[in-house]
Amino acid sequence: MSTRGGQPTLDEVAAHAGVGRGTASRVINGSPQVSERTKAAVLKAVEELGYVPNQAARTLVTRRTGTVALVIAESEERIFGEPFFAGVVRGISNALNEASRQLVLSLVQGDEQVNRLGAYLSRQHVDGVLLLSLHDDGAFPVDLESRGIPMVLGGRSQLWDTASYVDVDNRGGAQQAVSYLIKTGRRSIATITGPRGMASGRDRHDGYVDALTEEGMVADPTLAEEGDFSEQSGRDAMEALLARHPDIDAVFAASDLMAMGAMRTLARHGRAIPDDVAVVGFDGTAGSETTDPPLTTVRQPLVRLGQEMAAMVLRRIEDPDLPTEQLVLPVELVVRSSA
């Protein structure tokens, strides 16, 4: 405890750890510019002395709030109902917790939420912003760049084509999936796309076309039906595809939930999976293992996606002059009984 009988000071923490005051401050403020050995010594001193940083004072000195905002441009129903978001948010939360940063989640849907967000996102409230599930055909109301707020996107966006982002190999993963279907003898291959207003939706459709083109097959636009990544849209899309092409022998869905919806529609029409129609999804969520039959899918590293987004924004908070960073994570085709 403090030698003065009150709350321990930063100087006492530094002395106890055998480092300078500036070094102790960097550790407590989450700077990566210290060795693991030094970090451990300072954190041990903090614990032994019971030191509690004064957040208000720290904000005045560092001009930082210790807070990072995650903005998701989707409805509550989708965010809390789809496994994709749970995996990414878990990765972000874990990484920020390790860096002693607070996560603030903001869901943007509707003018009222947009206006509140615009008033909140400033350097007085947050140190950085993560943006997830942006739609290119919608407007984002806040010019973060002019406000000087470090920003990282989860997935690319035409709204900020020069912004830092972390994405997965959507196009390559879709190409792997459809190439696999072709190699197993499927010839009438349909696709249920994601929203064309999102880069991930376009990329997964482009990967589907790439695989067909490589095999000298024509990408028939009537074999494609747009969904919104939800299970219901997969059901509806599969109905439309079967009405146009009863001879479909395979379908690549741009999300696991849409693939599950397609499987339910196929079962209702008496189509055996995979004997009559093979089905492949995209995401690699836990639910894909429990479908009947288990779903072949393209697994994307959801938790790592969130971790890399958080790590990237923390680097940009520490050094606002860093050049733009763009990271694309690999995906993996997981073959199961549905294809």
Backbone as numpy.savetxt, mean C-alpha at the origin, in Angstrom:
# Nx Ny Nz CAx CAy CAz Cx Cy Cz
17.15 8.29 38.33 16.30 9.50 38.33 17.18 10.74 38.33
16.52 11.90 38.19 17.25 13.16 38.15 17.95 13.41 39.47
19.17 13.96 39.37 19.92 14.29 40.57 19.28 15.46 41.32
18.38 16.21 40.62 17.72 17.33 41.26 16.39 16.92 41.87
16.03 15.65 41.75 14.80 15.17 42.35 13.58 15.38 41.49
13.72 16.09 40.34 12.59 16.29 39.43 12.69 15.35 38.24
12.07 15.75 37.15 12.14 14.94 35.93 13.55 14.97 35.36
14.06 13.83 34.91 15.42 13.81 34.32 15.47 14.66 33.07
16.63 15.25 32.83 16.80 16.12 31.67 17.52 15.38 30.56
17.52 16.00 29.38 18.23 15.42 28.24 19.73 15.37 28.51
20.24 16.38 29.21 21.67 16.38 29.55 22.02 15.17 30.43
21.13 14.84 31.35 21.38 13.70 32.24 21.30 12.38 31.48
20.39 12.31 30.52 20.30 11.11 29.67 21.61 10.95 28.88
22.09 12.05 28.29 23.32 11.99 27.50 24.51 11.55 28.37
24.61 12.13 29.58 25.71 11.76 30.48 25.63 10.30 30.88
24.42 9.84 31.17 24.22 8.45 31.59 24.61 7.48 30.46
24.36 7.89 29.21 24.66 7.03 28.06 26.09 7.20 27.58
26.78 8.22 28.10 28.16 8.45 27.68 28.27 9.05 26.29
27.28 9.88 25.89 27.30 10.52 24.57 27.05 12.00 24.76
27.19 12.74 23.67 26.91 14.17 23.72 25.41 14.44 23.70
25.06 15.66 24.12 23.64 16.03 24.17 22.99 15.96 22.78
23.72 16.41 21.76 23.19 16.39 20.40 22.91 14.97 19.91
23.82 14.05 20.26 23.62 12.65 19.87 22.40 12.07 20.55
22.26 12.34 21.84 21.08 11.86 22.57 19.80 12.42 21.96
19.83 13.68 21.57 18.66 14.31 20.96 18.31 13.65 19.64
19.34 13.34 18.83 19.08 12.69 17.54 18.42 11.33 17.73
18.88 10.57 18.71 18.28 9.27 18.97 16.81 9.41 19.38
16.56 10.32 20.31 15.20 10.50 20.83 14.25 11.01 19.75
14.79 11.78 18.80 13.96 12.31 17.72 13.89 11.39 16.51
14.46 10.18 16.64 14.31 9.17 15.61 15.21 9.33 14.41
16.30 10.08 14.52 17.20 10.24 13.38 17.93 8.93 13.08
18.05 8.58 11.79 18.79 7.38 11.43 20.31 7.58 11.44
20.76 8.81 11.70 22.19 9.12 11.59 22.95 8.83 12.88
22.66 7.70 13.49 23.39 7.25 14.67 23.58 5.75 14.56
24.63 5.24 15.19 24.88 3.80 15.13 23.90 3.05 16.02
23.73 1.76 15.72 22.82 0.94 16.53 23.32 0.86 17.98
24.64 0.81 18.15 25.21 0.74 19.50 24.87 2.00 20.31
25.04 3.16 19.66 24.73 4.42 20.33 23.25 4.52 20.63
22.43 4.14 19.65 20.98 4.17 19.84 20.58 3.33 21.05
21.15 2.12 21.14 20.81 1.22 22.24 21.22 1.83 23.58
22.40 2.48 23.62 22.88 3.08 24.88 21.96 4.21 25.33
21.54 5.05 24.39 20.67 6.17 24.74 19.30 5.69 25.18
18.74 4.72 24.45 17.42 4.21 24.81 17.44 3.51 26.17
18.56 2.86 26.47 18.71 2.23 27.78 18.73 3.30 28.88
19.45 4.39 28.62 19.50 5.49 29.59 18.12 6.12 29.78
17.39 6.28 28.69 16.03 6.83 28.76 15.16 5.97 29.67
15.27 4.63 29.47 14.45 3.71 30.27 14.86 3.72 31.73
16.17 3.68 31.98 16.64 3.61 33.36 16.35 4.89 34.14
16.42 6.02 33.47 16.18 7.30 34.15 14.70 7.69 34.16
13.92 7.05 33.30 12.51 7.42 33.21 12.30 8.75 32.52
13.16 9.04 31.53 13.08 10.32 30.82 11.86 10.34 29.90
11.08 11.42 29.94 9.93 11.61 29.06 10.14 12.90 28.29
10.32 12.81 26.94 10.53 14.04 26.16 9.31 14.95 26.24
9.57 16.22 26.32 8.49 17.21 26.29 8.12 17.46 24.84
6.97 16.92 24.41 6.61 16.98 22.99 6.45 18.42 22.51
5.85 19.26 23.33 5.65 20.65 22.91 7.00 21.35 22.70
7.93 21.12 23.66 9.25 21.73 23.52 10.00 21.16 22.33
9.87 19.84 22.15 10.58 19.21 21.04 10.07 19.73 19.70
8.75 19.97 19.62 8.18 20.49 18.39 8.72 21.89 18.09
8.85 22.72 19.14 9.38 24.06 18.93 10.82 24.05 18.45
11.62 23.15 19.02 13.03 23.10 18.67 13.25 22.49 17.30
12.60 21.36 17.03 12.84 20.63 15.78 11.89 21.05 14.67
10.84 21.79 15.01 9.79 22.14 14.07 9.14 20.88 13.50
9.08 19.84 14.33 8.44 18.59 13.93 7.39 18.21 14.96
6.39 17.50 14.49 5.28 17.10 15.35 5.37 15.66 15.80
6.23 14.86 15.15 6.30 13.44 15.46 5.14 12.66 14.86
4.42 13.26 13.92 3.21 12.66 13.36 3.30 12.54 11.85
2.85 11.40 11.34 2.76 11.18 9.89 1.31 10.82 9.57
0.75 11.47 8.55 -0.64 11.22 8.15 -0.67 10.20 7.01
-1.60 9.26 7.10 -1.90 8.34 6.01 -3.27 8.70 5.47
-3.32 9.13 4.22 -4.57 9.53 3.58 -4.97 8.44 2.59
-6.16 7.87 2.77 -6.67 6.83 1.88 -7.92 7.34 1.20
-7.90 7.37 -0.12 -9.02 7.93 -0.88 -10.04 6.84 -1.21
-10.61 6.26 -0.18 -11.62 5.20 -0.35 -12.66 5.31 0.76
-13.74 4.56 0.60 -14.80 4.55 1.61 -14.39 3.69 2.80
-15.04 3.93 3.94 -14.78 3.10 5.12 -15.09 1.63 4.85
-16.13 1.38 4.07 -16.52 0.01 3.76 -15.38 -0.74 3.08
-14.74 -0.09 2.12 -13.64 -0.75 1.41 -12.42 -0.89 2.30
-12.08 0.17 3.01 -10.85 0.16 3.80 -10.89 -0.90 4.89
-12.02 -1.02 5.56 -12.11 -1.97 6.66 -12.63 -3.33 6.22
-12.99 -3.45 4.94 -13.51 -4.72 4.46 -12.58 -5.48 3.54
-11.53 -4.83 3.07 -10.64 -5.47 2.11 -9.26 -5.72 2.73
-8.76 -6.94 2.63 -7.48 -7.31 3.27 -6.30 -6.50 2.77
-6.38 -5.98 1.54 -5.27 -5.19 1.00 -4.88 -4.06 1.94
-5.87 -3.30 2.38 -5.59 -2.13 3.22 -5.05 -2.53 4.59
-5.57 -3.62 5.13 -5.10 -4.06 6.45 -3.62 -4.38 6.41
-3.16 -5.05 5.36 -1.74 -5.41 5.26 -0.85 -4.19 5.13
-1.24 -3.26 4.27 -0.42 -2.06 4.05 -0.37 -1.19 5.31
-1.53 -0.99 5.94 -1.58 -0.15 7.15 -0.76 -0.80 8.27
-0.80 -2.11 8.37 0.00 -2.79 9.40 1.49 -2.52 9.17
1.94 -2.59 7.93 3.34 -2.32 7.64 3.73 -0.89 7.96
2.87 0.05 7.61 3.14 1.47 7.91 3.19 1.69 9.41
2.22 1.16 10.12 2.15 1.36 11.57 3.37 0.78 12.27
3.78 -0.42 11.87 4.95 -1.06 12.48 6.20 -0.20 12.30
6.41 0.29 11.06 7.61 1.08 10.77 7.61 2.41 11.52
6.46 3.05 11.61 6.40 4.33 12.32 6.56 4.14 13.82
6.00 3.06 14.34 6.17 2.78 15.77 7.64 2.59 16.11
8.36 1.87 15.27 9.79 1.65 15.51 10.57 2.95 15.49
10.09 3.92 14.72 10.76 5.22 14.64 10.16 6.23 15.62
9.32 5.75 16.54 8.67 6.61 17.55 7.87 7.74 16.92
7.18 7.43 15.82 6.30 8.40 15.16 4.84 7.97 15.34
3.96 8.92 15.37 2.54 8.67 15.52 1.87 8.64 14.15
1.00 7.66 13.93 0.25 7.56 12.68 -1.14 8.15 12.85
-1.52 9.03 11.92 -2.87 9.59 11.87 -3.51 9.13 10.57
-4.65 8.44 10.68 -5.34 7.91 9.51 -6.48 8.85 9.10
-6.51 9.20 7.81 -7.57 10.07 7.31 -8.19 9.43 6.07
-9.51 9.23 6.12 -10.25 8.67 5.00 -10.92 9.81 4.25
-10.72 9.85 2.95 -11.21 10.97 2.16 -12.29 10.49 1.21
-13.52 10.90 1.48 -14.63 10.61 0.57 -15.73 11.62 0.86
-15.93 12.54 -0.05 -16.95 13.57 0.16 -16.33 14.92 0.48
-17.06 15.98 0.14 -16.55 17.34 0.26 -16.21 17.72 1.70
-17.03 17.29 2.66 -16.79 17.67 4.05 -15.45 17.12 4.54
-15.17 15.86 4.23 -13.90 15.26 4.63 -12.74 15.94 3.92
-12.95 16.28 2.65 -11.91 16.96 1.88 -11.57 18.30 2.50
-12.57 19.06 2.88 -12.32 20.37 3.46 -11.58 20.27 4.79
-11.98 19.31 5.63 -11.29 19.13 6.92 -9.84 18.74 6.69
-9.63 17.87 5.71 -8.27 17.42 5.42 -7.40 18.58 4.97
-7.96 19.43 4.10 -7.20 20.57 3.60 -6.76 21.50 4.71
-7.61 21.66 5.71 -7.27 22.53 6.84 -6.24 21.88 7.76
-6.24 20.55 7.81 -5.38 19.85 8.76 -3.96 19.63 8.24
-3.82 19.33 6.95 -2.50 18.94 6.44 -1.61 20.16 6.28
-0.86 20.43 7.34 0.11 21.52 7.34 1.30 21.11 8.18
2.38 21.89 8.09 3.58 21.58 8.87 3.34 21.72 10.36
2.28 22.42 10.75 1.97 22.57 12.17 1.34 21.30 12.74
0.81 20.43 11.87 0.12 19.23 12.34 0.84 17.93 12.00
1.51 17.87 10.85 2.15 16.61 10.42 3.53 16.89 9.86
4.40 15.89 9.99 5.75 15.99 9.42 5.80 15.46 8.00
4.90 14.54 7.66 4.89 13.94 6.34 3.54 13.31 6.05
3.31 13.01 4.78 2.02 12.45 4.36 2.26 11.25 3.44
1.50 10.18 3.70 1.46 9.01 2.84 0.09 8.98 2.16
0.08 8.77 0.86 -1.18 8.76 0.10 -1.37 7.38 -0.52
-2.55 6.80 -0.32 -2.80 5.44 -0.77 -4.13 5.37 -1.51
-4.14 4.59 -2.59 -5.35 4.30 -3.36 -5.91 5.56 -4.04
-5.01 6.38 -4.60 -5.46 7.56 -5.32 -6.05 7.17 -6.67
-7.11 7.88 -7.07 -7.72 7.69 -8.38 -7.31 8.85 -9.27
-6.76 8.54 -10.43 -6.29 9.60 -11.32 -7.43 10.43 -11.89
-8.65 9.87 -11.90 -9.78 10.61 -12.44 -10.50 11.44 -11.38
-9.88 11.53 -10.20 -10.43 12.37 -9.14 -9.41 13.43 -8.76
-9.85 14.52 -8.20 -8.93 15.60 -7.83 -8.56 15.50 -6.36
-7.27 15.68 -6.06 -6.85 15.75 -4.66 -6.75 17.22 -4.29
-7.39 17.65 -3.21 -7.60 19.07 -2.97 -6.43 19.83 -2.37
-5.40 19.15 -1.94 -4.36 19.81 -1.16 -3.03 19.77 -1.92
-2.44 20.93 -2.15 -1.13 21.01 -2.80 -0.06 20.85 -1.73
0.32 19.61 -1.49 1.29 19.32 -0.43 2.67 19.87 -0.76
3.02 19.86 -2.04 4.36 20.32 -2.43 4.55 21.79 -2.10
3.53 22.62 -2.34 3.66 24.05 -2.05 3.71 24.30 -0.55
3.18 23.36 0.24 3.21 23.50 1.70 4.52 22.96 2.29
5.35 22.37 1.44 6.63 21.86 1.92 6.53 20.62 2.77
5.49 19.82 2.58 5.30 18.61 3.37 5.83 17.40 2.61
6.79 16.67 3.17 7.28 15.46 2.52 6.13 14.49 2.24
6.14 13.89 1.04 5.01 13.09 0.60 5.51 11.83 -0.12
4.85 10.71 0.13 5.15 9.46 -0.56 3.83 8.80 -0.96
3.77 8.31 -2.18 2.57 7.64 -2.68 2.70 6.13 -2.53
1.58 5.49 -2.25 1.50 4.04 -2.33 0.92 3.69 -3.68
1.78 3.38 -4.65 1.36 3.22 -6.04 1.53 4.53 -6.80
1.73 4.41 -8.10 1.92 5.61 -8.92 0.60 6.35 -9.14
0.71 7.62 -9.53 -0.48 8.40 -9.82 -0.14 9.46 -10.86
-1.04 9.65 -11.83 -0.84 10.70 -12.82 -0.99 12.08 -12.20
-1.63 12.15 -11.03 -1.78 13.45 -10.37 -0.43 14.01 -9.96
0.50 13.11 -9.58 1.86 13.51 -9.19 2.84 12.57 -9.88
3.10 12.83 -11.14 3.94 11.90 -11.90 5.42 12.02 -11.56
5.80 13.03 -10.77 7.20 13.15 -10.37 7.39 12.91 -8.87
6.35 12.44 -8.19 6.43 12.24 -6.74 7.15 10.95 -6.40
7.65 10.87 -5.19 8.22 9.62 -4.69 7.11 8.62 -4.44
7.38 7.35 -4.76 6.34 6.34 -4.56 6.97 4.97 -4.30
6.15 4.10 -3.69 6.45 2.68 -3.58 5.30 1.95 -4.25
5.63 1.06 -5.17 4.61 0.33 -5.90 5.02 -1.13 -5.97
4.14 -1.97 -6.50 4.49 -3.36 -6.78 4.46 -3.56 -8.29
5.05 -4.64 -8.75 5.13 -4.91 -10.18 3.79 -5.44 -10.68
2.83 -4.53 -10.79 1.48 -4.92 -11.21 1.46 -5.50 -12.62
2.14 -4.85 -13.51 2.12 -5.30 -14.92 2.82 -6.65 -15.07
3.99 -6.76 -14.46 4.73 -8.03 -14.56 3.99 -9.17 -13.89
3.32 -8.90 -12.76 2.58 -9.95 -12.07 1.41 -10.44 -12.90
0.68 -9.51 -13.53 -0.44 -9.90 -14.39 0.05 -10.70 -15.59
1.17 -10.29 -16.14 1.72 -11.03 -17.28 2.09 -12.46 -16.88
2.69 -12.61 -15.69 3.01 -13.96 -15.21 1.76 -14.83 -15.10
0.70 -14.25 -14.56 -0.53 -14.99 -14.34 -1.14 -15.46 -15.65
-1.24 -14.56 -16.61 -1.88 -14.91 -17.88 -0.99 -15.83 -18.71
0.32 -15.63 -18.65 1.24 -16.55 -19.35 1.10 -17.97 -18.81
0.92 -18.08 -17.50 0.70 -19.40 -16.90 -0.58 -20.04 -17.44
-1.65 -19.26 -17.54 -2.90 -19.79 -18.07 -2.73 -20.27 -19.51
-2.00 -19.51 -20.30 -1.76 -19.90 -21.70 -0.96 -21.20 -21.76
0.07 -21.31 -20.93 0.92 -22.50 -20.94 0.17 -23.75 -20.50
-0.90 -23.58 -19.73 -1.70 -24.73 -19.30 -2.81 -25.05 -20.29
-2.78 -24.40 -21.46 -3.69 -24.76 -22.54 -4.95 -23.92 -22.65
-5.07 -22.87 -21.88 -6.27 -22.03 -21.95 -6.17 -21.09 -23.16
-7.29 -20.92 -23.84 -7.26 -20.11 -25.05 -8.29 -18.99 -25.07
-9.40 -19.13 -24.38 -10.39 -18.06 -24.30 -10.30 -17.44 -22.91
-9.35 -16.53 -22.76 -8.99 -16.00 -21.44 -9.58 -14.60 -21.26
-10.46 -14.49 -20.29 -11.08 -13.19 -19.99 -10.32 -12.51 -18.84
-10.60 -11.23 -18.66 -10.04 -10.53 -17.50 -11.09 -9.61 -16.88
-11.06 -9.57 -15.56 -11.85 -8.59 -14.81 -10.84 -7.57 -14.31
-10.88 -6.38 -14.87 -9.86 -5.38 -14.57 -10.19 -4.62 -13.30
-9.19 -3.94 -12.76 -9.44 -2.97 -11.72 -9.91 -1.67 -12.36
-10.18 -0.64 -11.57 -10.62 0.64 -12.12 -9.59 1.20 -13.10
-10.04 1.60 -14.26 -9.10 2.14 -15.25 -8.57 3.52 -14.82
-9.21 4.13 -13.82 -8.74 5.42 -13.31 -7.64 5.30 -12.28
-7.15 4.06 -12.05 -6.04 3.84 -11.12 -4.90 3.17 -11.88
-3.68 3.56 -11.55 -2.51 3.00 -12.24 -2.46 1.49 -12.09
-2.80 0.97 -10.91 -2.75 -0.48 -10.70 -3.74 -1.20 -11.60
-4.93 -0.61 -11.79 -5.92 -1.22 -12.67 -5.44 -1.24 -14.10
-4.86 -0.15 -14.55 -4.35 -0.10 -15.93 -3.17 -1.04 -16.12
-2.27 -1.06 -15.15 -1.07 -1.89 -15.28 -1.42 -3.38 -15.34
-2.37 -3.81 -14.53 -2.72 -5.23 -14.53 -3.42 -5.61 -15.83
-4.20 -4.69 -16.39 -4.78 -4.96 -17.71 -3.70 -4.99 -18.78
-2.73 -4.08 -18.71 -1.65 -4.07 -19.69 -0.83 -5.36 -19.62
-0.63 -5.88 -18.40 0.09 -7.15 -18.27 -0.66 -8.30 -18.91
-1.97 -8.29 -18.78 -2.84 -9.28 -19.43 -2.64 -9.22 -20.94
-2.66 -8.01 -21.51 -2.47 -7.83 -22.95 -1.07 -8.27 -23.36
-0.06 -7.93 -22.56 1.32 -8.31 -22.88 1.45 -9.82 -23.05
0.86 -10.58 -22.12 0.99 -12.03 -22.16 0.33 -12.60 -23.42
-0.85 -12.11 -23.77 -1.53 -12.57 -24.97 -0.73 -12.24 -26.22
-0.22 -11.02 -26.27 0.54 -10.57 -27.44 1.79 -11.41 -27.63
2.47 -11.73 -26.55 3.69 -12.54 -26.64 3.44 -13.91 -27.26
2.23 -14.43 -27.05 1.87 -15.75 -27.59 1.16 -15.66 -28.93
1.14 -14.46 -29.52 0.50 -14.29 -30.81 -1.02 -14.33 -30.76
-1.59 -14.08 -29.58 -3.04 -14.10 -29.41 -3.56 -12.66 -29.41
-4.80 -12.52 -29.83 -5.42 -11.19 -29.90 -6.13 -10.87 -28.59
-5.90 -9.67 -28.08 -6.60 -9.22 -26.86 -7.95 -8.66 -27.26
-8.96 -9.48 -27.17 -10.32 -9.10 -27.56 -10.91 -8.22 -26.47
-11.27 -6.96 -26.78 -11.80 -6.08 -25.73 -13.11 -6.56 -25.13
-13.84 -7.43 -25.84 -15.10 -7.94 -25.27 -14.85 -9.03 -24.23
-13.58 -9.45 -24.07 -13.22 -10.41 -23.03 -12.73 -9.70 -21.76
-12.85 -8.38 -21.74 -12.45 -7.59 -20.57 -13.67 -6.87 -19.99
-13.79 -6.91 -18.66 -14.88 -6.24 -17.97 -14.30 -5.53 -16.75
-14.64 -4.27 -16.57 -14.07 -3.48 -15.48 -14.79 -3.73 -14.16
-14.01 -3.89 -13.10 -14.54 -3.98 -11.75 -13.94 -2.90 -10.87
-14.24 -2.95 -9.58 -13.69 -1.93 -8.67 -12.90 -2.56 -7.53
-12.41 -3.78 -7.73 -11.63 -4.58 -6.78 -12.50 -5.27 -5.73
-13.82 -5.04 -5.73 -14.70 -5.65 -4.72 -15.22 -7.00 -5.20
-15.67 -7.81 -4.25 -16.21 -9.12 -4.60 -17.47 -9.00 -5.46
-18.35 -8.07 -5.12 -19.59 -7.91 -5.88 -19.30 -7.54 -7.32
-18.32 -6.68 -7.54 -18.00 -6.31 -8.92 -17.44 -7.50 -9.69
-16.76 -8.43 -8.98 -16.30 -9.65 -9.63 -17.46 -10.54 -10.05
-18.47 -10.63 -9.20 -19.67 -11.42 -9.56 -20.35 -10.83 -10.80
-20.56 -9.52 -10.75 -21.26 -8.86 -11.85 -20.47 -8.94 -13.15
-19.18 -8.75 -13.07 -18.34 -8.79 -14.27 -18.35 -10.19 -14.89
-18.30 -11.20 -14.05 -18.30 -12.57 -14.56 -19.62 -12.88 -15.26
-20.72 -12.37 -14.73 -22.02 -12.53 -15.39 -21.99 -11.93 -16.79
-21.46 -10.72 -16.89 -21.40 -10.03 -18.18 -20.50 -10.78 -19.16
-19.38 -11.28 -18.68 -18.45 -11.99 -19.56 -19.06 -13.29 -20.08
-19.71 -14.03 -19.21 -20.33 -15.30 -19.63 -21.46 -15.05 -20.63
-22.18 -13.96 -20.47 -23.25 -13.64 -21.41 -22.70 -13.37 -22.80
-21.53 -12.74 -22.87 -20.92 -12.44 -24.17 -20.15 -13.62 -24.72
-19.49 -14.38 -23.83 -18.60 -15.47 -24.26 -18.83 -16.70 -23.39
-19.82 -17.50 -23.70 -20.08 -18.70 -22.91 -18.93 -19.72 -22.95
-18.04 -19.55 -23.94 -16.93 -20.51 -24.10 -15.68 -20.13 -23.32
-15.74 -19.14 -22.46 -14.57 -18.75 -21.66 -14.00 -19.97 -20.93
-12.68 -20.15 -21.01 -12.07 -21.26 -20.26 -11.09 -20.79 -19.19
-10.94 -19.48 -19.04 -10.07 -18.94 -17.98 -10.41 -17.48 -17.74
-10.16 -17.02 -16.51 -10.34 -15.61 -16.20 -9.24 -15.16 -15.24
-8.63 -14.04 -15.58 -7.68 -13.40 -14.68 -8.36 -12.19 -14.07
-8.54 -12.20 -12.75 -9.15 -11.09 -12.04 -8.07 -10.26 -11.36
-8.20 -8.94 -11.42 -7.15 -8.05 -10.92 -7.15 -7.88 -9.41
-7.97 -8.64 -8.69 -7.88 -8.71 -7.23 -8.43 -10.05 -6.77
-8.00 -10.49 -5.60 -8.51 -11.75 -5.06 -10.02 -11.68 -4.81
-10.49 -10.54 -4.30 -11.92 -10.42 -4.03 -12.74 -10.54 -5.31
-12.29 -9.93 -6.39 -13.00 -10.05 -7.65 -12.94 -11.49 -8.16
-11.81 -12.16 -7.95 -11.70 -13.57 -8.34 -12.69 -14.43 -7.55
-12.83 -14.13 -6.26 -13.78 -14.88 -5.44 -15.21 -14.65 -5.92
-15.52 -13.41 -6.29 -16.85 -13.13 -6.83 -17.08 -13.87 -8.13
-16.06 -13.91 -8.99 -16.16 -14.64 -10.26 -16.40 -16.12 -10.01
-15.71 -16.68 -9.02 -15.87 -18.10 -8.71 -17.30 -18.42 -8.27
-17.90 -17.53 -7.53 -19.29 -17.75 -7.09 -20.25 -17.72 -8.28
-20.01 -16.79 -9.20 -20.86 -16.74 -10.40 -20.67 -17.99 -11.25
-19.44 -18.43 -11.41 -19.17 -19.63 -12.20 -19.86 -20.85 -11.58
-19.79 -20.95 -10.26 -20.44 -22.08 -9.58 -21.95 -22.03 -9.78
-22.52 -20.84 -9.76 -23.96 -20.71 -9.95 -24.37 -21.13 -11.36
-23.47 -20.95 -12.31 -23.74 -21.36 -13.69 -23.33 -22.81 -13.96
-22.91 -23.52 -12.94 -22.56 -24.92 -13.11 -21.22 -25.15 -13.77
-20.33 -24.14 -13.75 -19.00 -24.29 -14.36 -18.02 -24.79 -13.29
-17.39 -25.91 -13.58 -16.42 -26.48 -12.64 -15.11 -25.71 -12.73
-14.50 -25.49 -11.56 -13.20 -24.79 -11.47 -12.16 -25.78 -10.96
-11.09 -26.04 -11.69 -10.63 -25.38 -12.92 -10.97 -26.14 -14.20
-11.71 -27.25 -14.12 -11.91 -28.09 -15.30 -12.56 -27.31 -16.45
-13.61 -26.57 -16.15 -14.27 -25.78 -17.19 -13.63 -24.40 -17.34
-13.41 -23.74 -16.22 -12.84 -22.38 -16.23 -11.79 -22.28 -15.13
-10.58 -21.91 -15.52 -9.52 -21.65 -14.55 -9.63 -20.20 -14.07
-9.30 -19.97 -12.79 -9.42 -18.63 -12.21 -8.11 -18.26 -11.51
-7.64 -17.05 -11.78 -6.44 -16.52 -11.11 -6.77 -15.13 -10.57
-6.34 -14.85 -9.35 -6.54 -13.53 -8.75 -5.24 -12.76 -8.61
-5.30 -11.69 -7.83 -4.12 -10.84 -7.60 -4.25 -10.23 -6.21
-3.28 -10.46 -5.37 -3.13 -9.88 -4.03 -2.38 -10.84 -3.11
-2.82 -12.12 -3.11 -2.20 -13.08 -2.20 -2.68 -12.92 -0.78
-3.95 -12.54 -0.61 -4.51 -12.38 0.73 -4.77 -13.74 1.36
-4.92 -13.75 2.69 -5.14 -15.01 3.41 -6.40 -15.72 2.92
-7.41 -14.95 2.53 -8.65 -15.55 2.07 -8.50 -16.37 0.82
-7.46 -16.09 0.03 -7.26 -16.85 -1.21 -6.93 -18.31 -0.94
-6.46 -18.62 0.26 -6.11 -19.99 0.60 -7.33 -20.81 0.99
-8.44 -20.15 1.31 -9.59 -20.86 1.87 -10.77 -20.96 0.91
-10.62 -20.48 -0.33 -11.69 -20.63 -1.30 -11.78 -22.11 -1.71
-12.86 -22.45 -2.40 -13.06 -23.83 -2.86 -13.23 -23.83 -4.37
-12.18 -24.24 -5.11 -10.86 -24.68 -4.65 -9.98 -23.48 -4.27
-8.85 -23.74 -3.59 -7.92 -22.65 -3.24 -7.50 -21.87 -4.48
-7.41 -20.57 -4.33 -7.22 -19.66 -5.45 -5.75 -19.49 -5.84
-5.46 -19.70 -7.12 -4.17 -19.31 -7.67 -4.15 -17.79 -7.74
-3.06 -17.19 -7.30 -3.04 -15.72 -7.19 -1.63 -15.17 -7.34
-1.55 -13.90 -7.64 -0.28 -13.17 -7.66 -0.15 -12.51 -6.29
0.83 -12.95 -5.53 1.00 -12.43 -4.17 1.85 -11.17 -4.19
1.29 -10.09 -3.65 2.08 -8.87 -3.50 2.43 -8.68 -2.02
3.61 -8.11 -1.74 4.07 -8.00 -0.35 3.44 -6.80 0.34
2.24 -6.99 0.87 1.46 -5.86 1.38 2.11 -5.20 2.58
2.54 -6.00 3.55 3.16 -5.42 4.75 4.45 -4.69 4.37
5.24 -5.30 3.51 6.49 -4.64 3.10 6.20 -3.35 2.34
5.15 -3.35 1.54 4.78 -2.13 0.83 4.57 -0.99 1.82
3.83 -1.27 2.90 3.61 -0.25 3.92 4.90 0.15 4.62
5.74 -0.83 4.94 7.01 -0.53 5.62 7.89 0.36 4.76
7.97 0.05 3.47 8.82 0.84 2.58 8.28 2.25 2.39
6.96 2.39 2.35 6.36 3.73 2.26 6.75 4.56 3.48
6.62 3.96 4.67 6.95 4.68 5.90 8.43 5.03 5.94
9.28 4.08 5.59 10.73 4.34 5.60 11.09 5.46 4.64
10.44 5.49 3.49 10.75 6.52 2.50 10.34 7.90 2.99
9.14 8.01 3.59 8.73 9.33 4.05 9.58 9.79 5.23
10.03 8.87 6.07 10.91 9.25 7.18 12.25 9.77 6.67
12.76 9.16 5.61 14.01 9.67 5.02 13.80 11.09 4.49
12.66 11.35 3.91 12.40 12.65 3.32 12.12 13.71 4.40
11.61 13.27 5.54 11.44 14.18 6.67 12.81 14.61 7.20
13.72 13.64 7.31 15.06 13.93 7.81 15.85 14.80 6.83
15.64 14.57 5.53 16.40 15.32 4.51 15.45 15.72 3.38
14.82 16.88 3.49 13.85 17.32 2.47 14.46 17.50 1.09
15.79 17.56 0.99 16.44 17.79 -0.29 16.78 16.50 -1.03
16.36 15.37 -0.49 16.62 14.10 -1.17 15.97 14.11 -2.55
16.63 13.51 -3.55 15.99 13.40 -4.87 14.80 12.44 -4.80
13.94 12.53 -5.78 12.76 11.67 -5.85 13.17 10.19 -5.81
12.43 9.41 -5.01 12.68 7.98 -4.91 11.49 7.22 -5.50
11.79 6.18 -6.25 10.74 5.34 -6.85 11.15 3.88 -6.70
10.35 3.14 -5.94 10.66 1.75 -5.63 9.52 0.85 -6.09
9.86 -0.20 -6.87 8.87 -1.17 -7.33 9.24 -2.53 -6.74
8.32 -3.10 -5.97 8.58 -4.35 -5.29 8.15 -5.54 -6.15
8.88 -6.66 -6.07 8.52 -7.83 -6.87 7.28 -8.53 -6.33
6.62 -9.28 -7.20 5.45 -10.08 -6.81 5.74 -11.55 -7.15
4.85 -12.43 -6.73 5.08 -13.87 -6.90 3.79 -14.58 -7.29
3.83 -15.39 -8.34 2.68 -16.20 -8.71 2.61 -17.42 -7.83
1.50 -17.58 -7.11 1.29 -18.71 -6.22 0.24 -19.63 -6.87
0.68 -20.80 -7.31 -0.20 -21.71 -8.03 -0.91 -22.64 -7.06
-2.24 -22.62 -7.13 -3.06 -23.52 -6.31 -4.06 -24.25 -7.23
-5.14 -24.73 -6.67 -6.01 -25.65 -7.40 -7.01 -24.99 -8.35
-7.14 -23.66 -8.31 -8.14 -23.01 -9.16 -7.68 -22.83 -10.61
-6.40 -23.10 -10.86 -5.89 -22.95 -12.24 -4.70 -23.88 -12.45
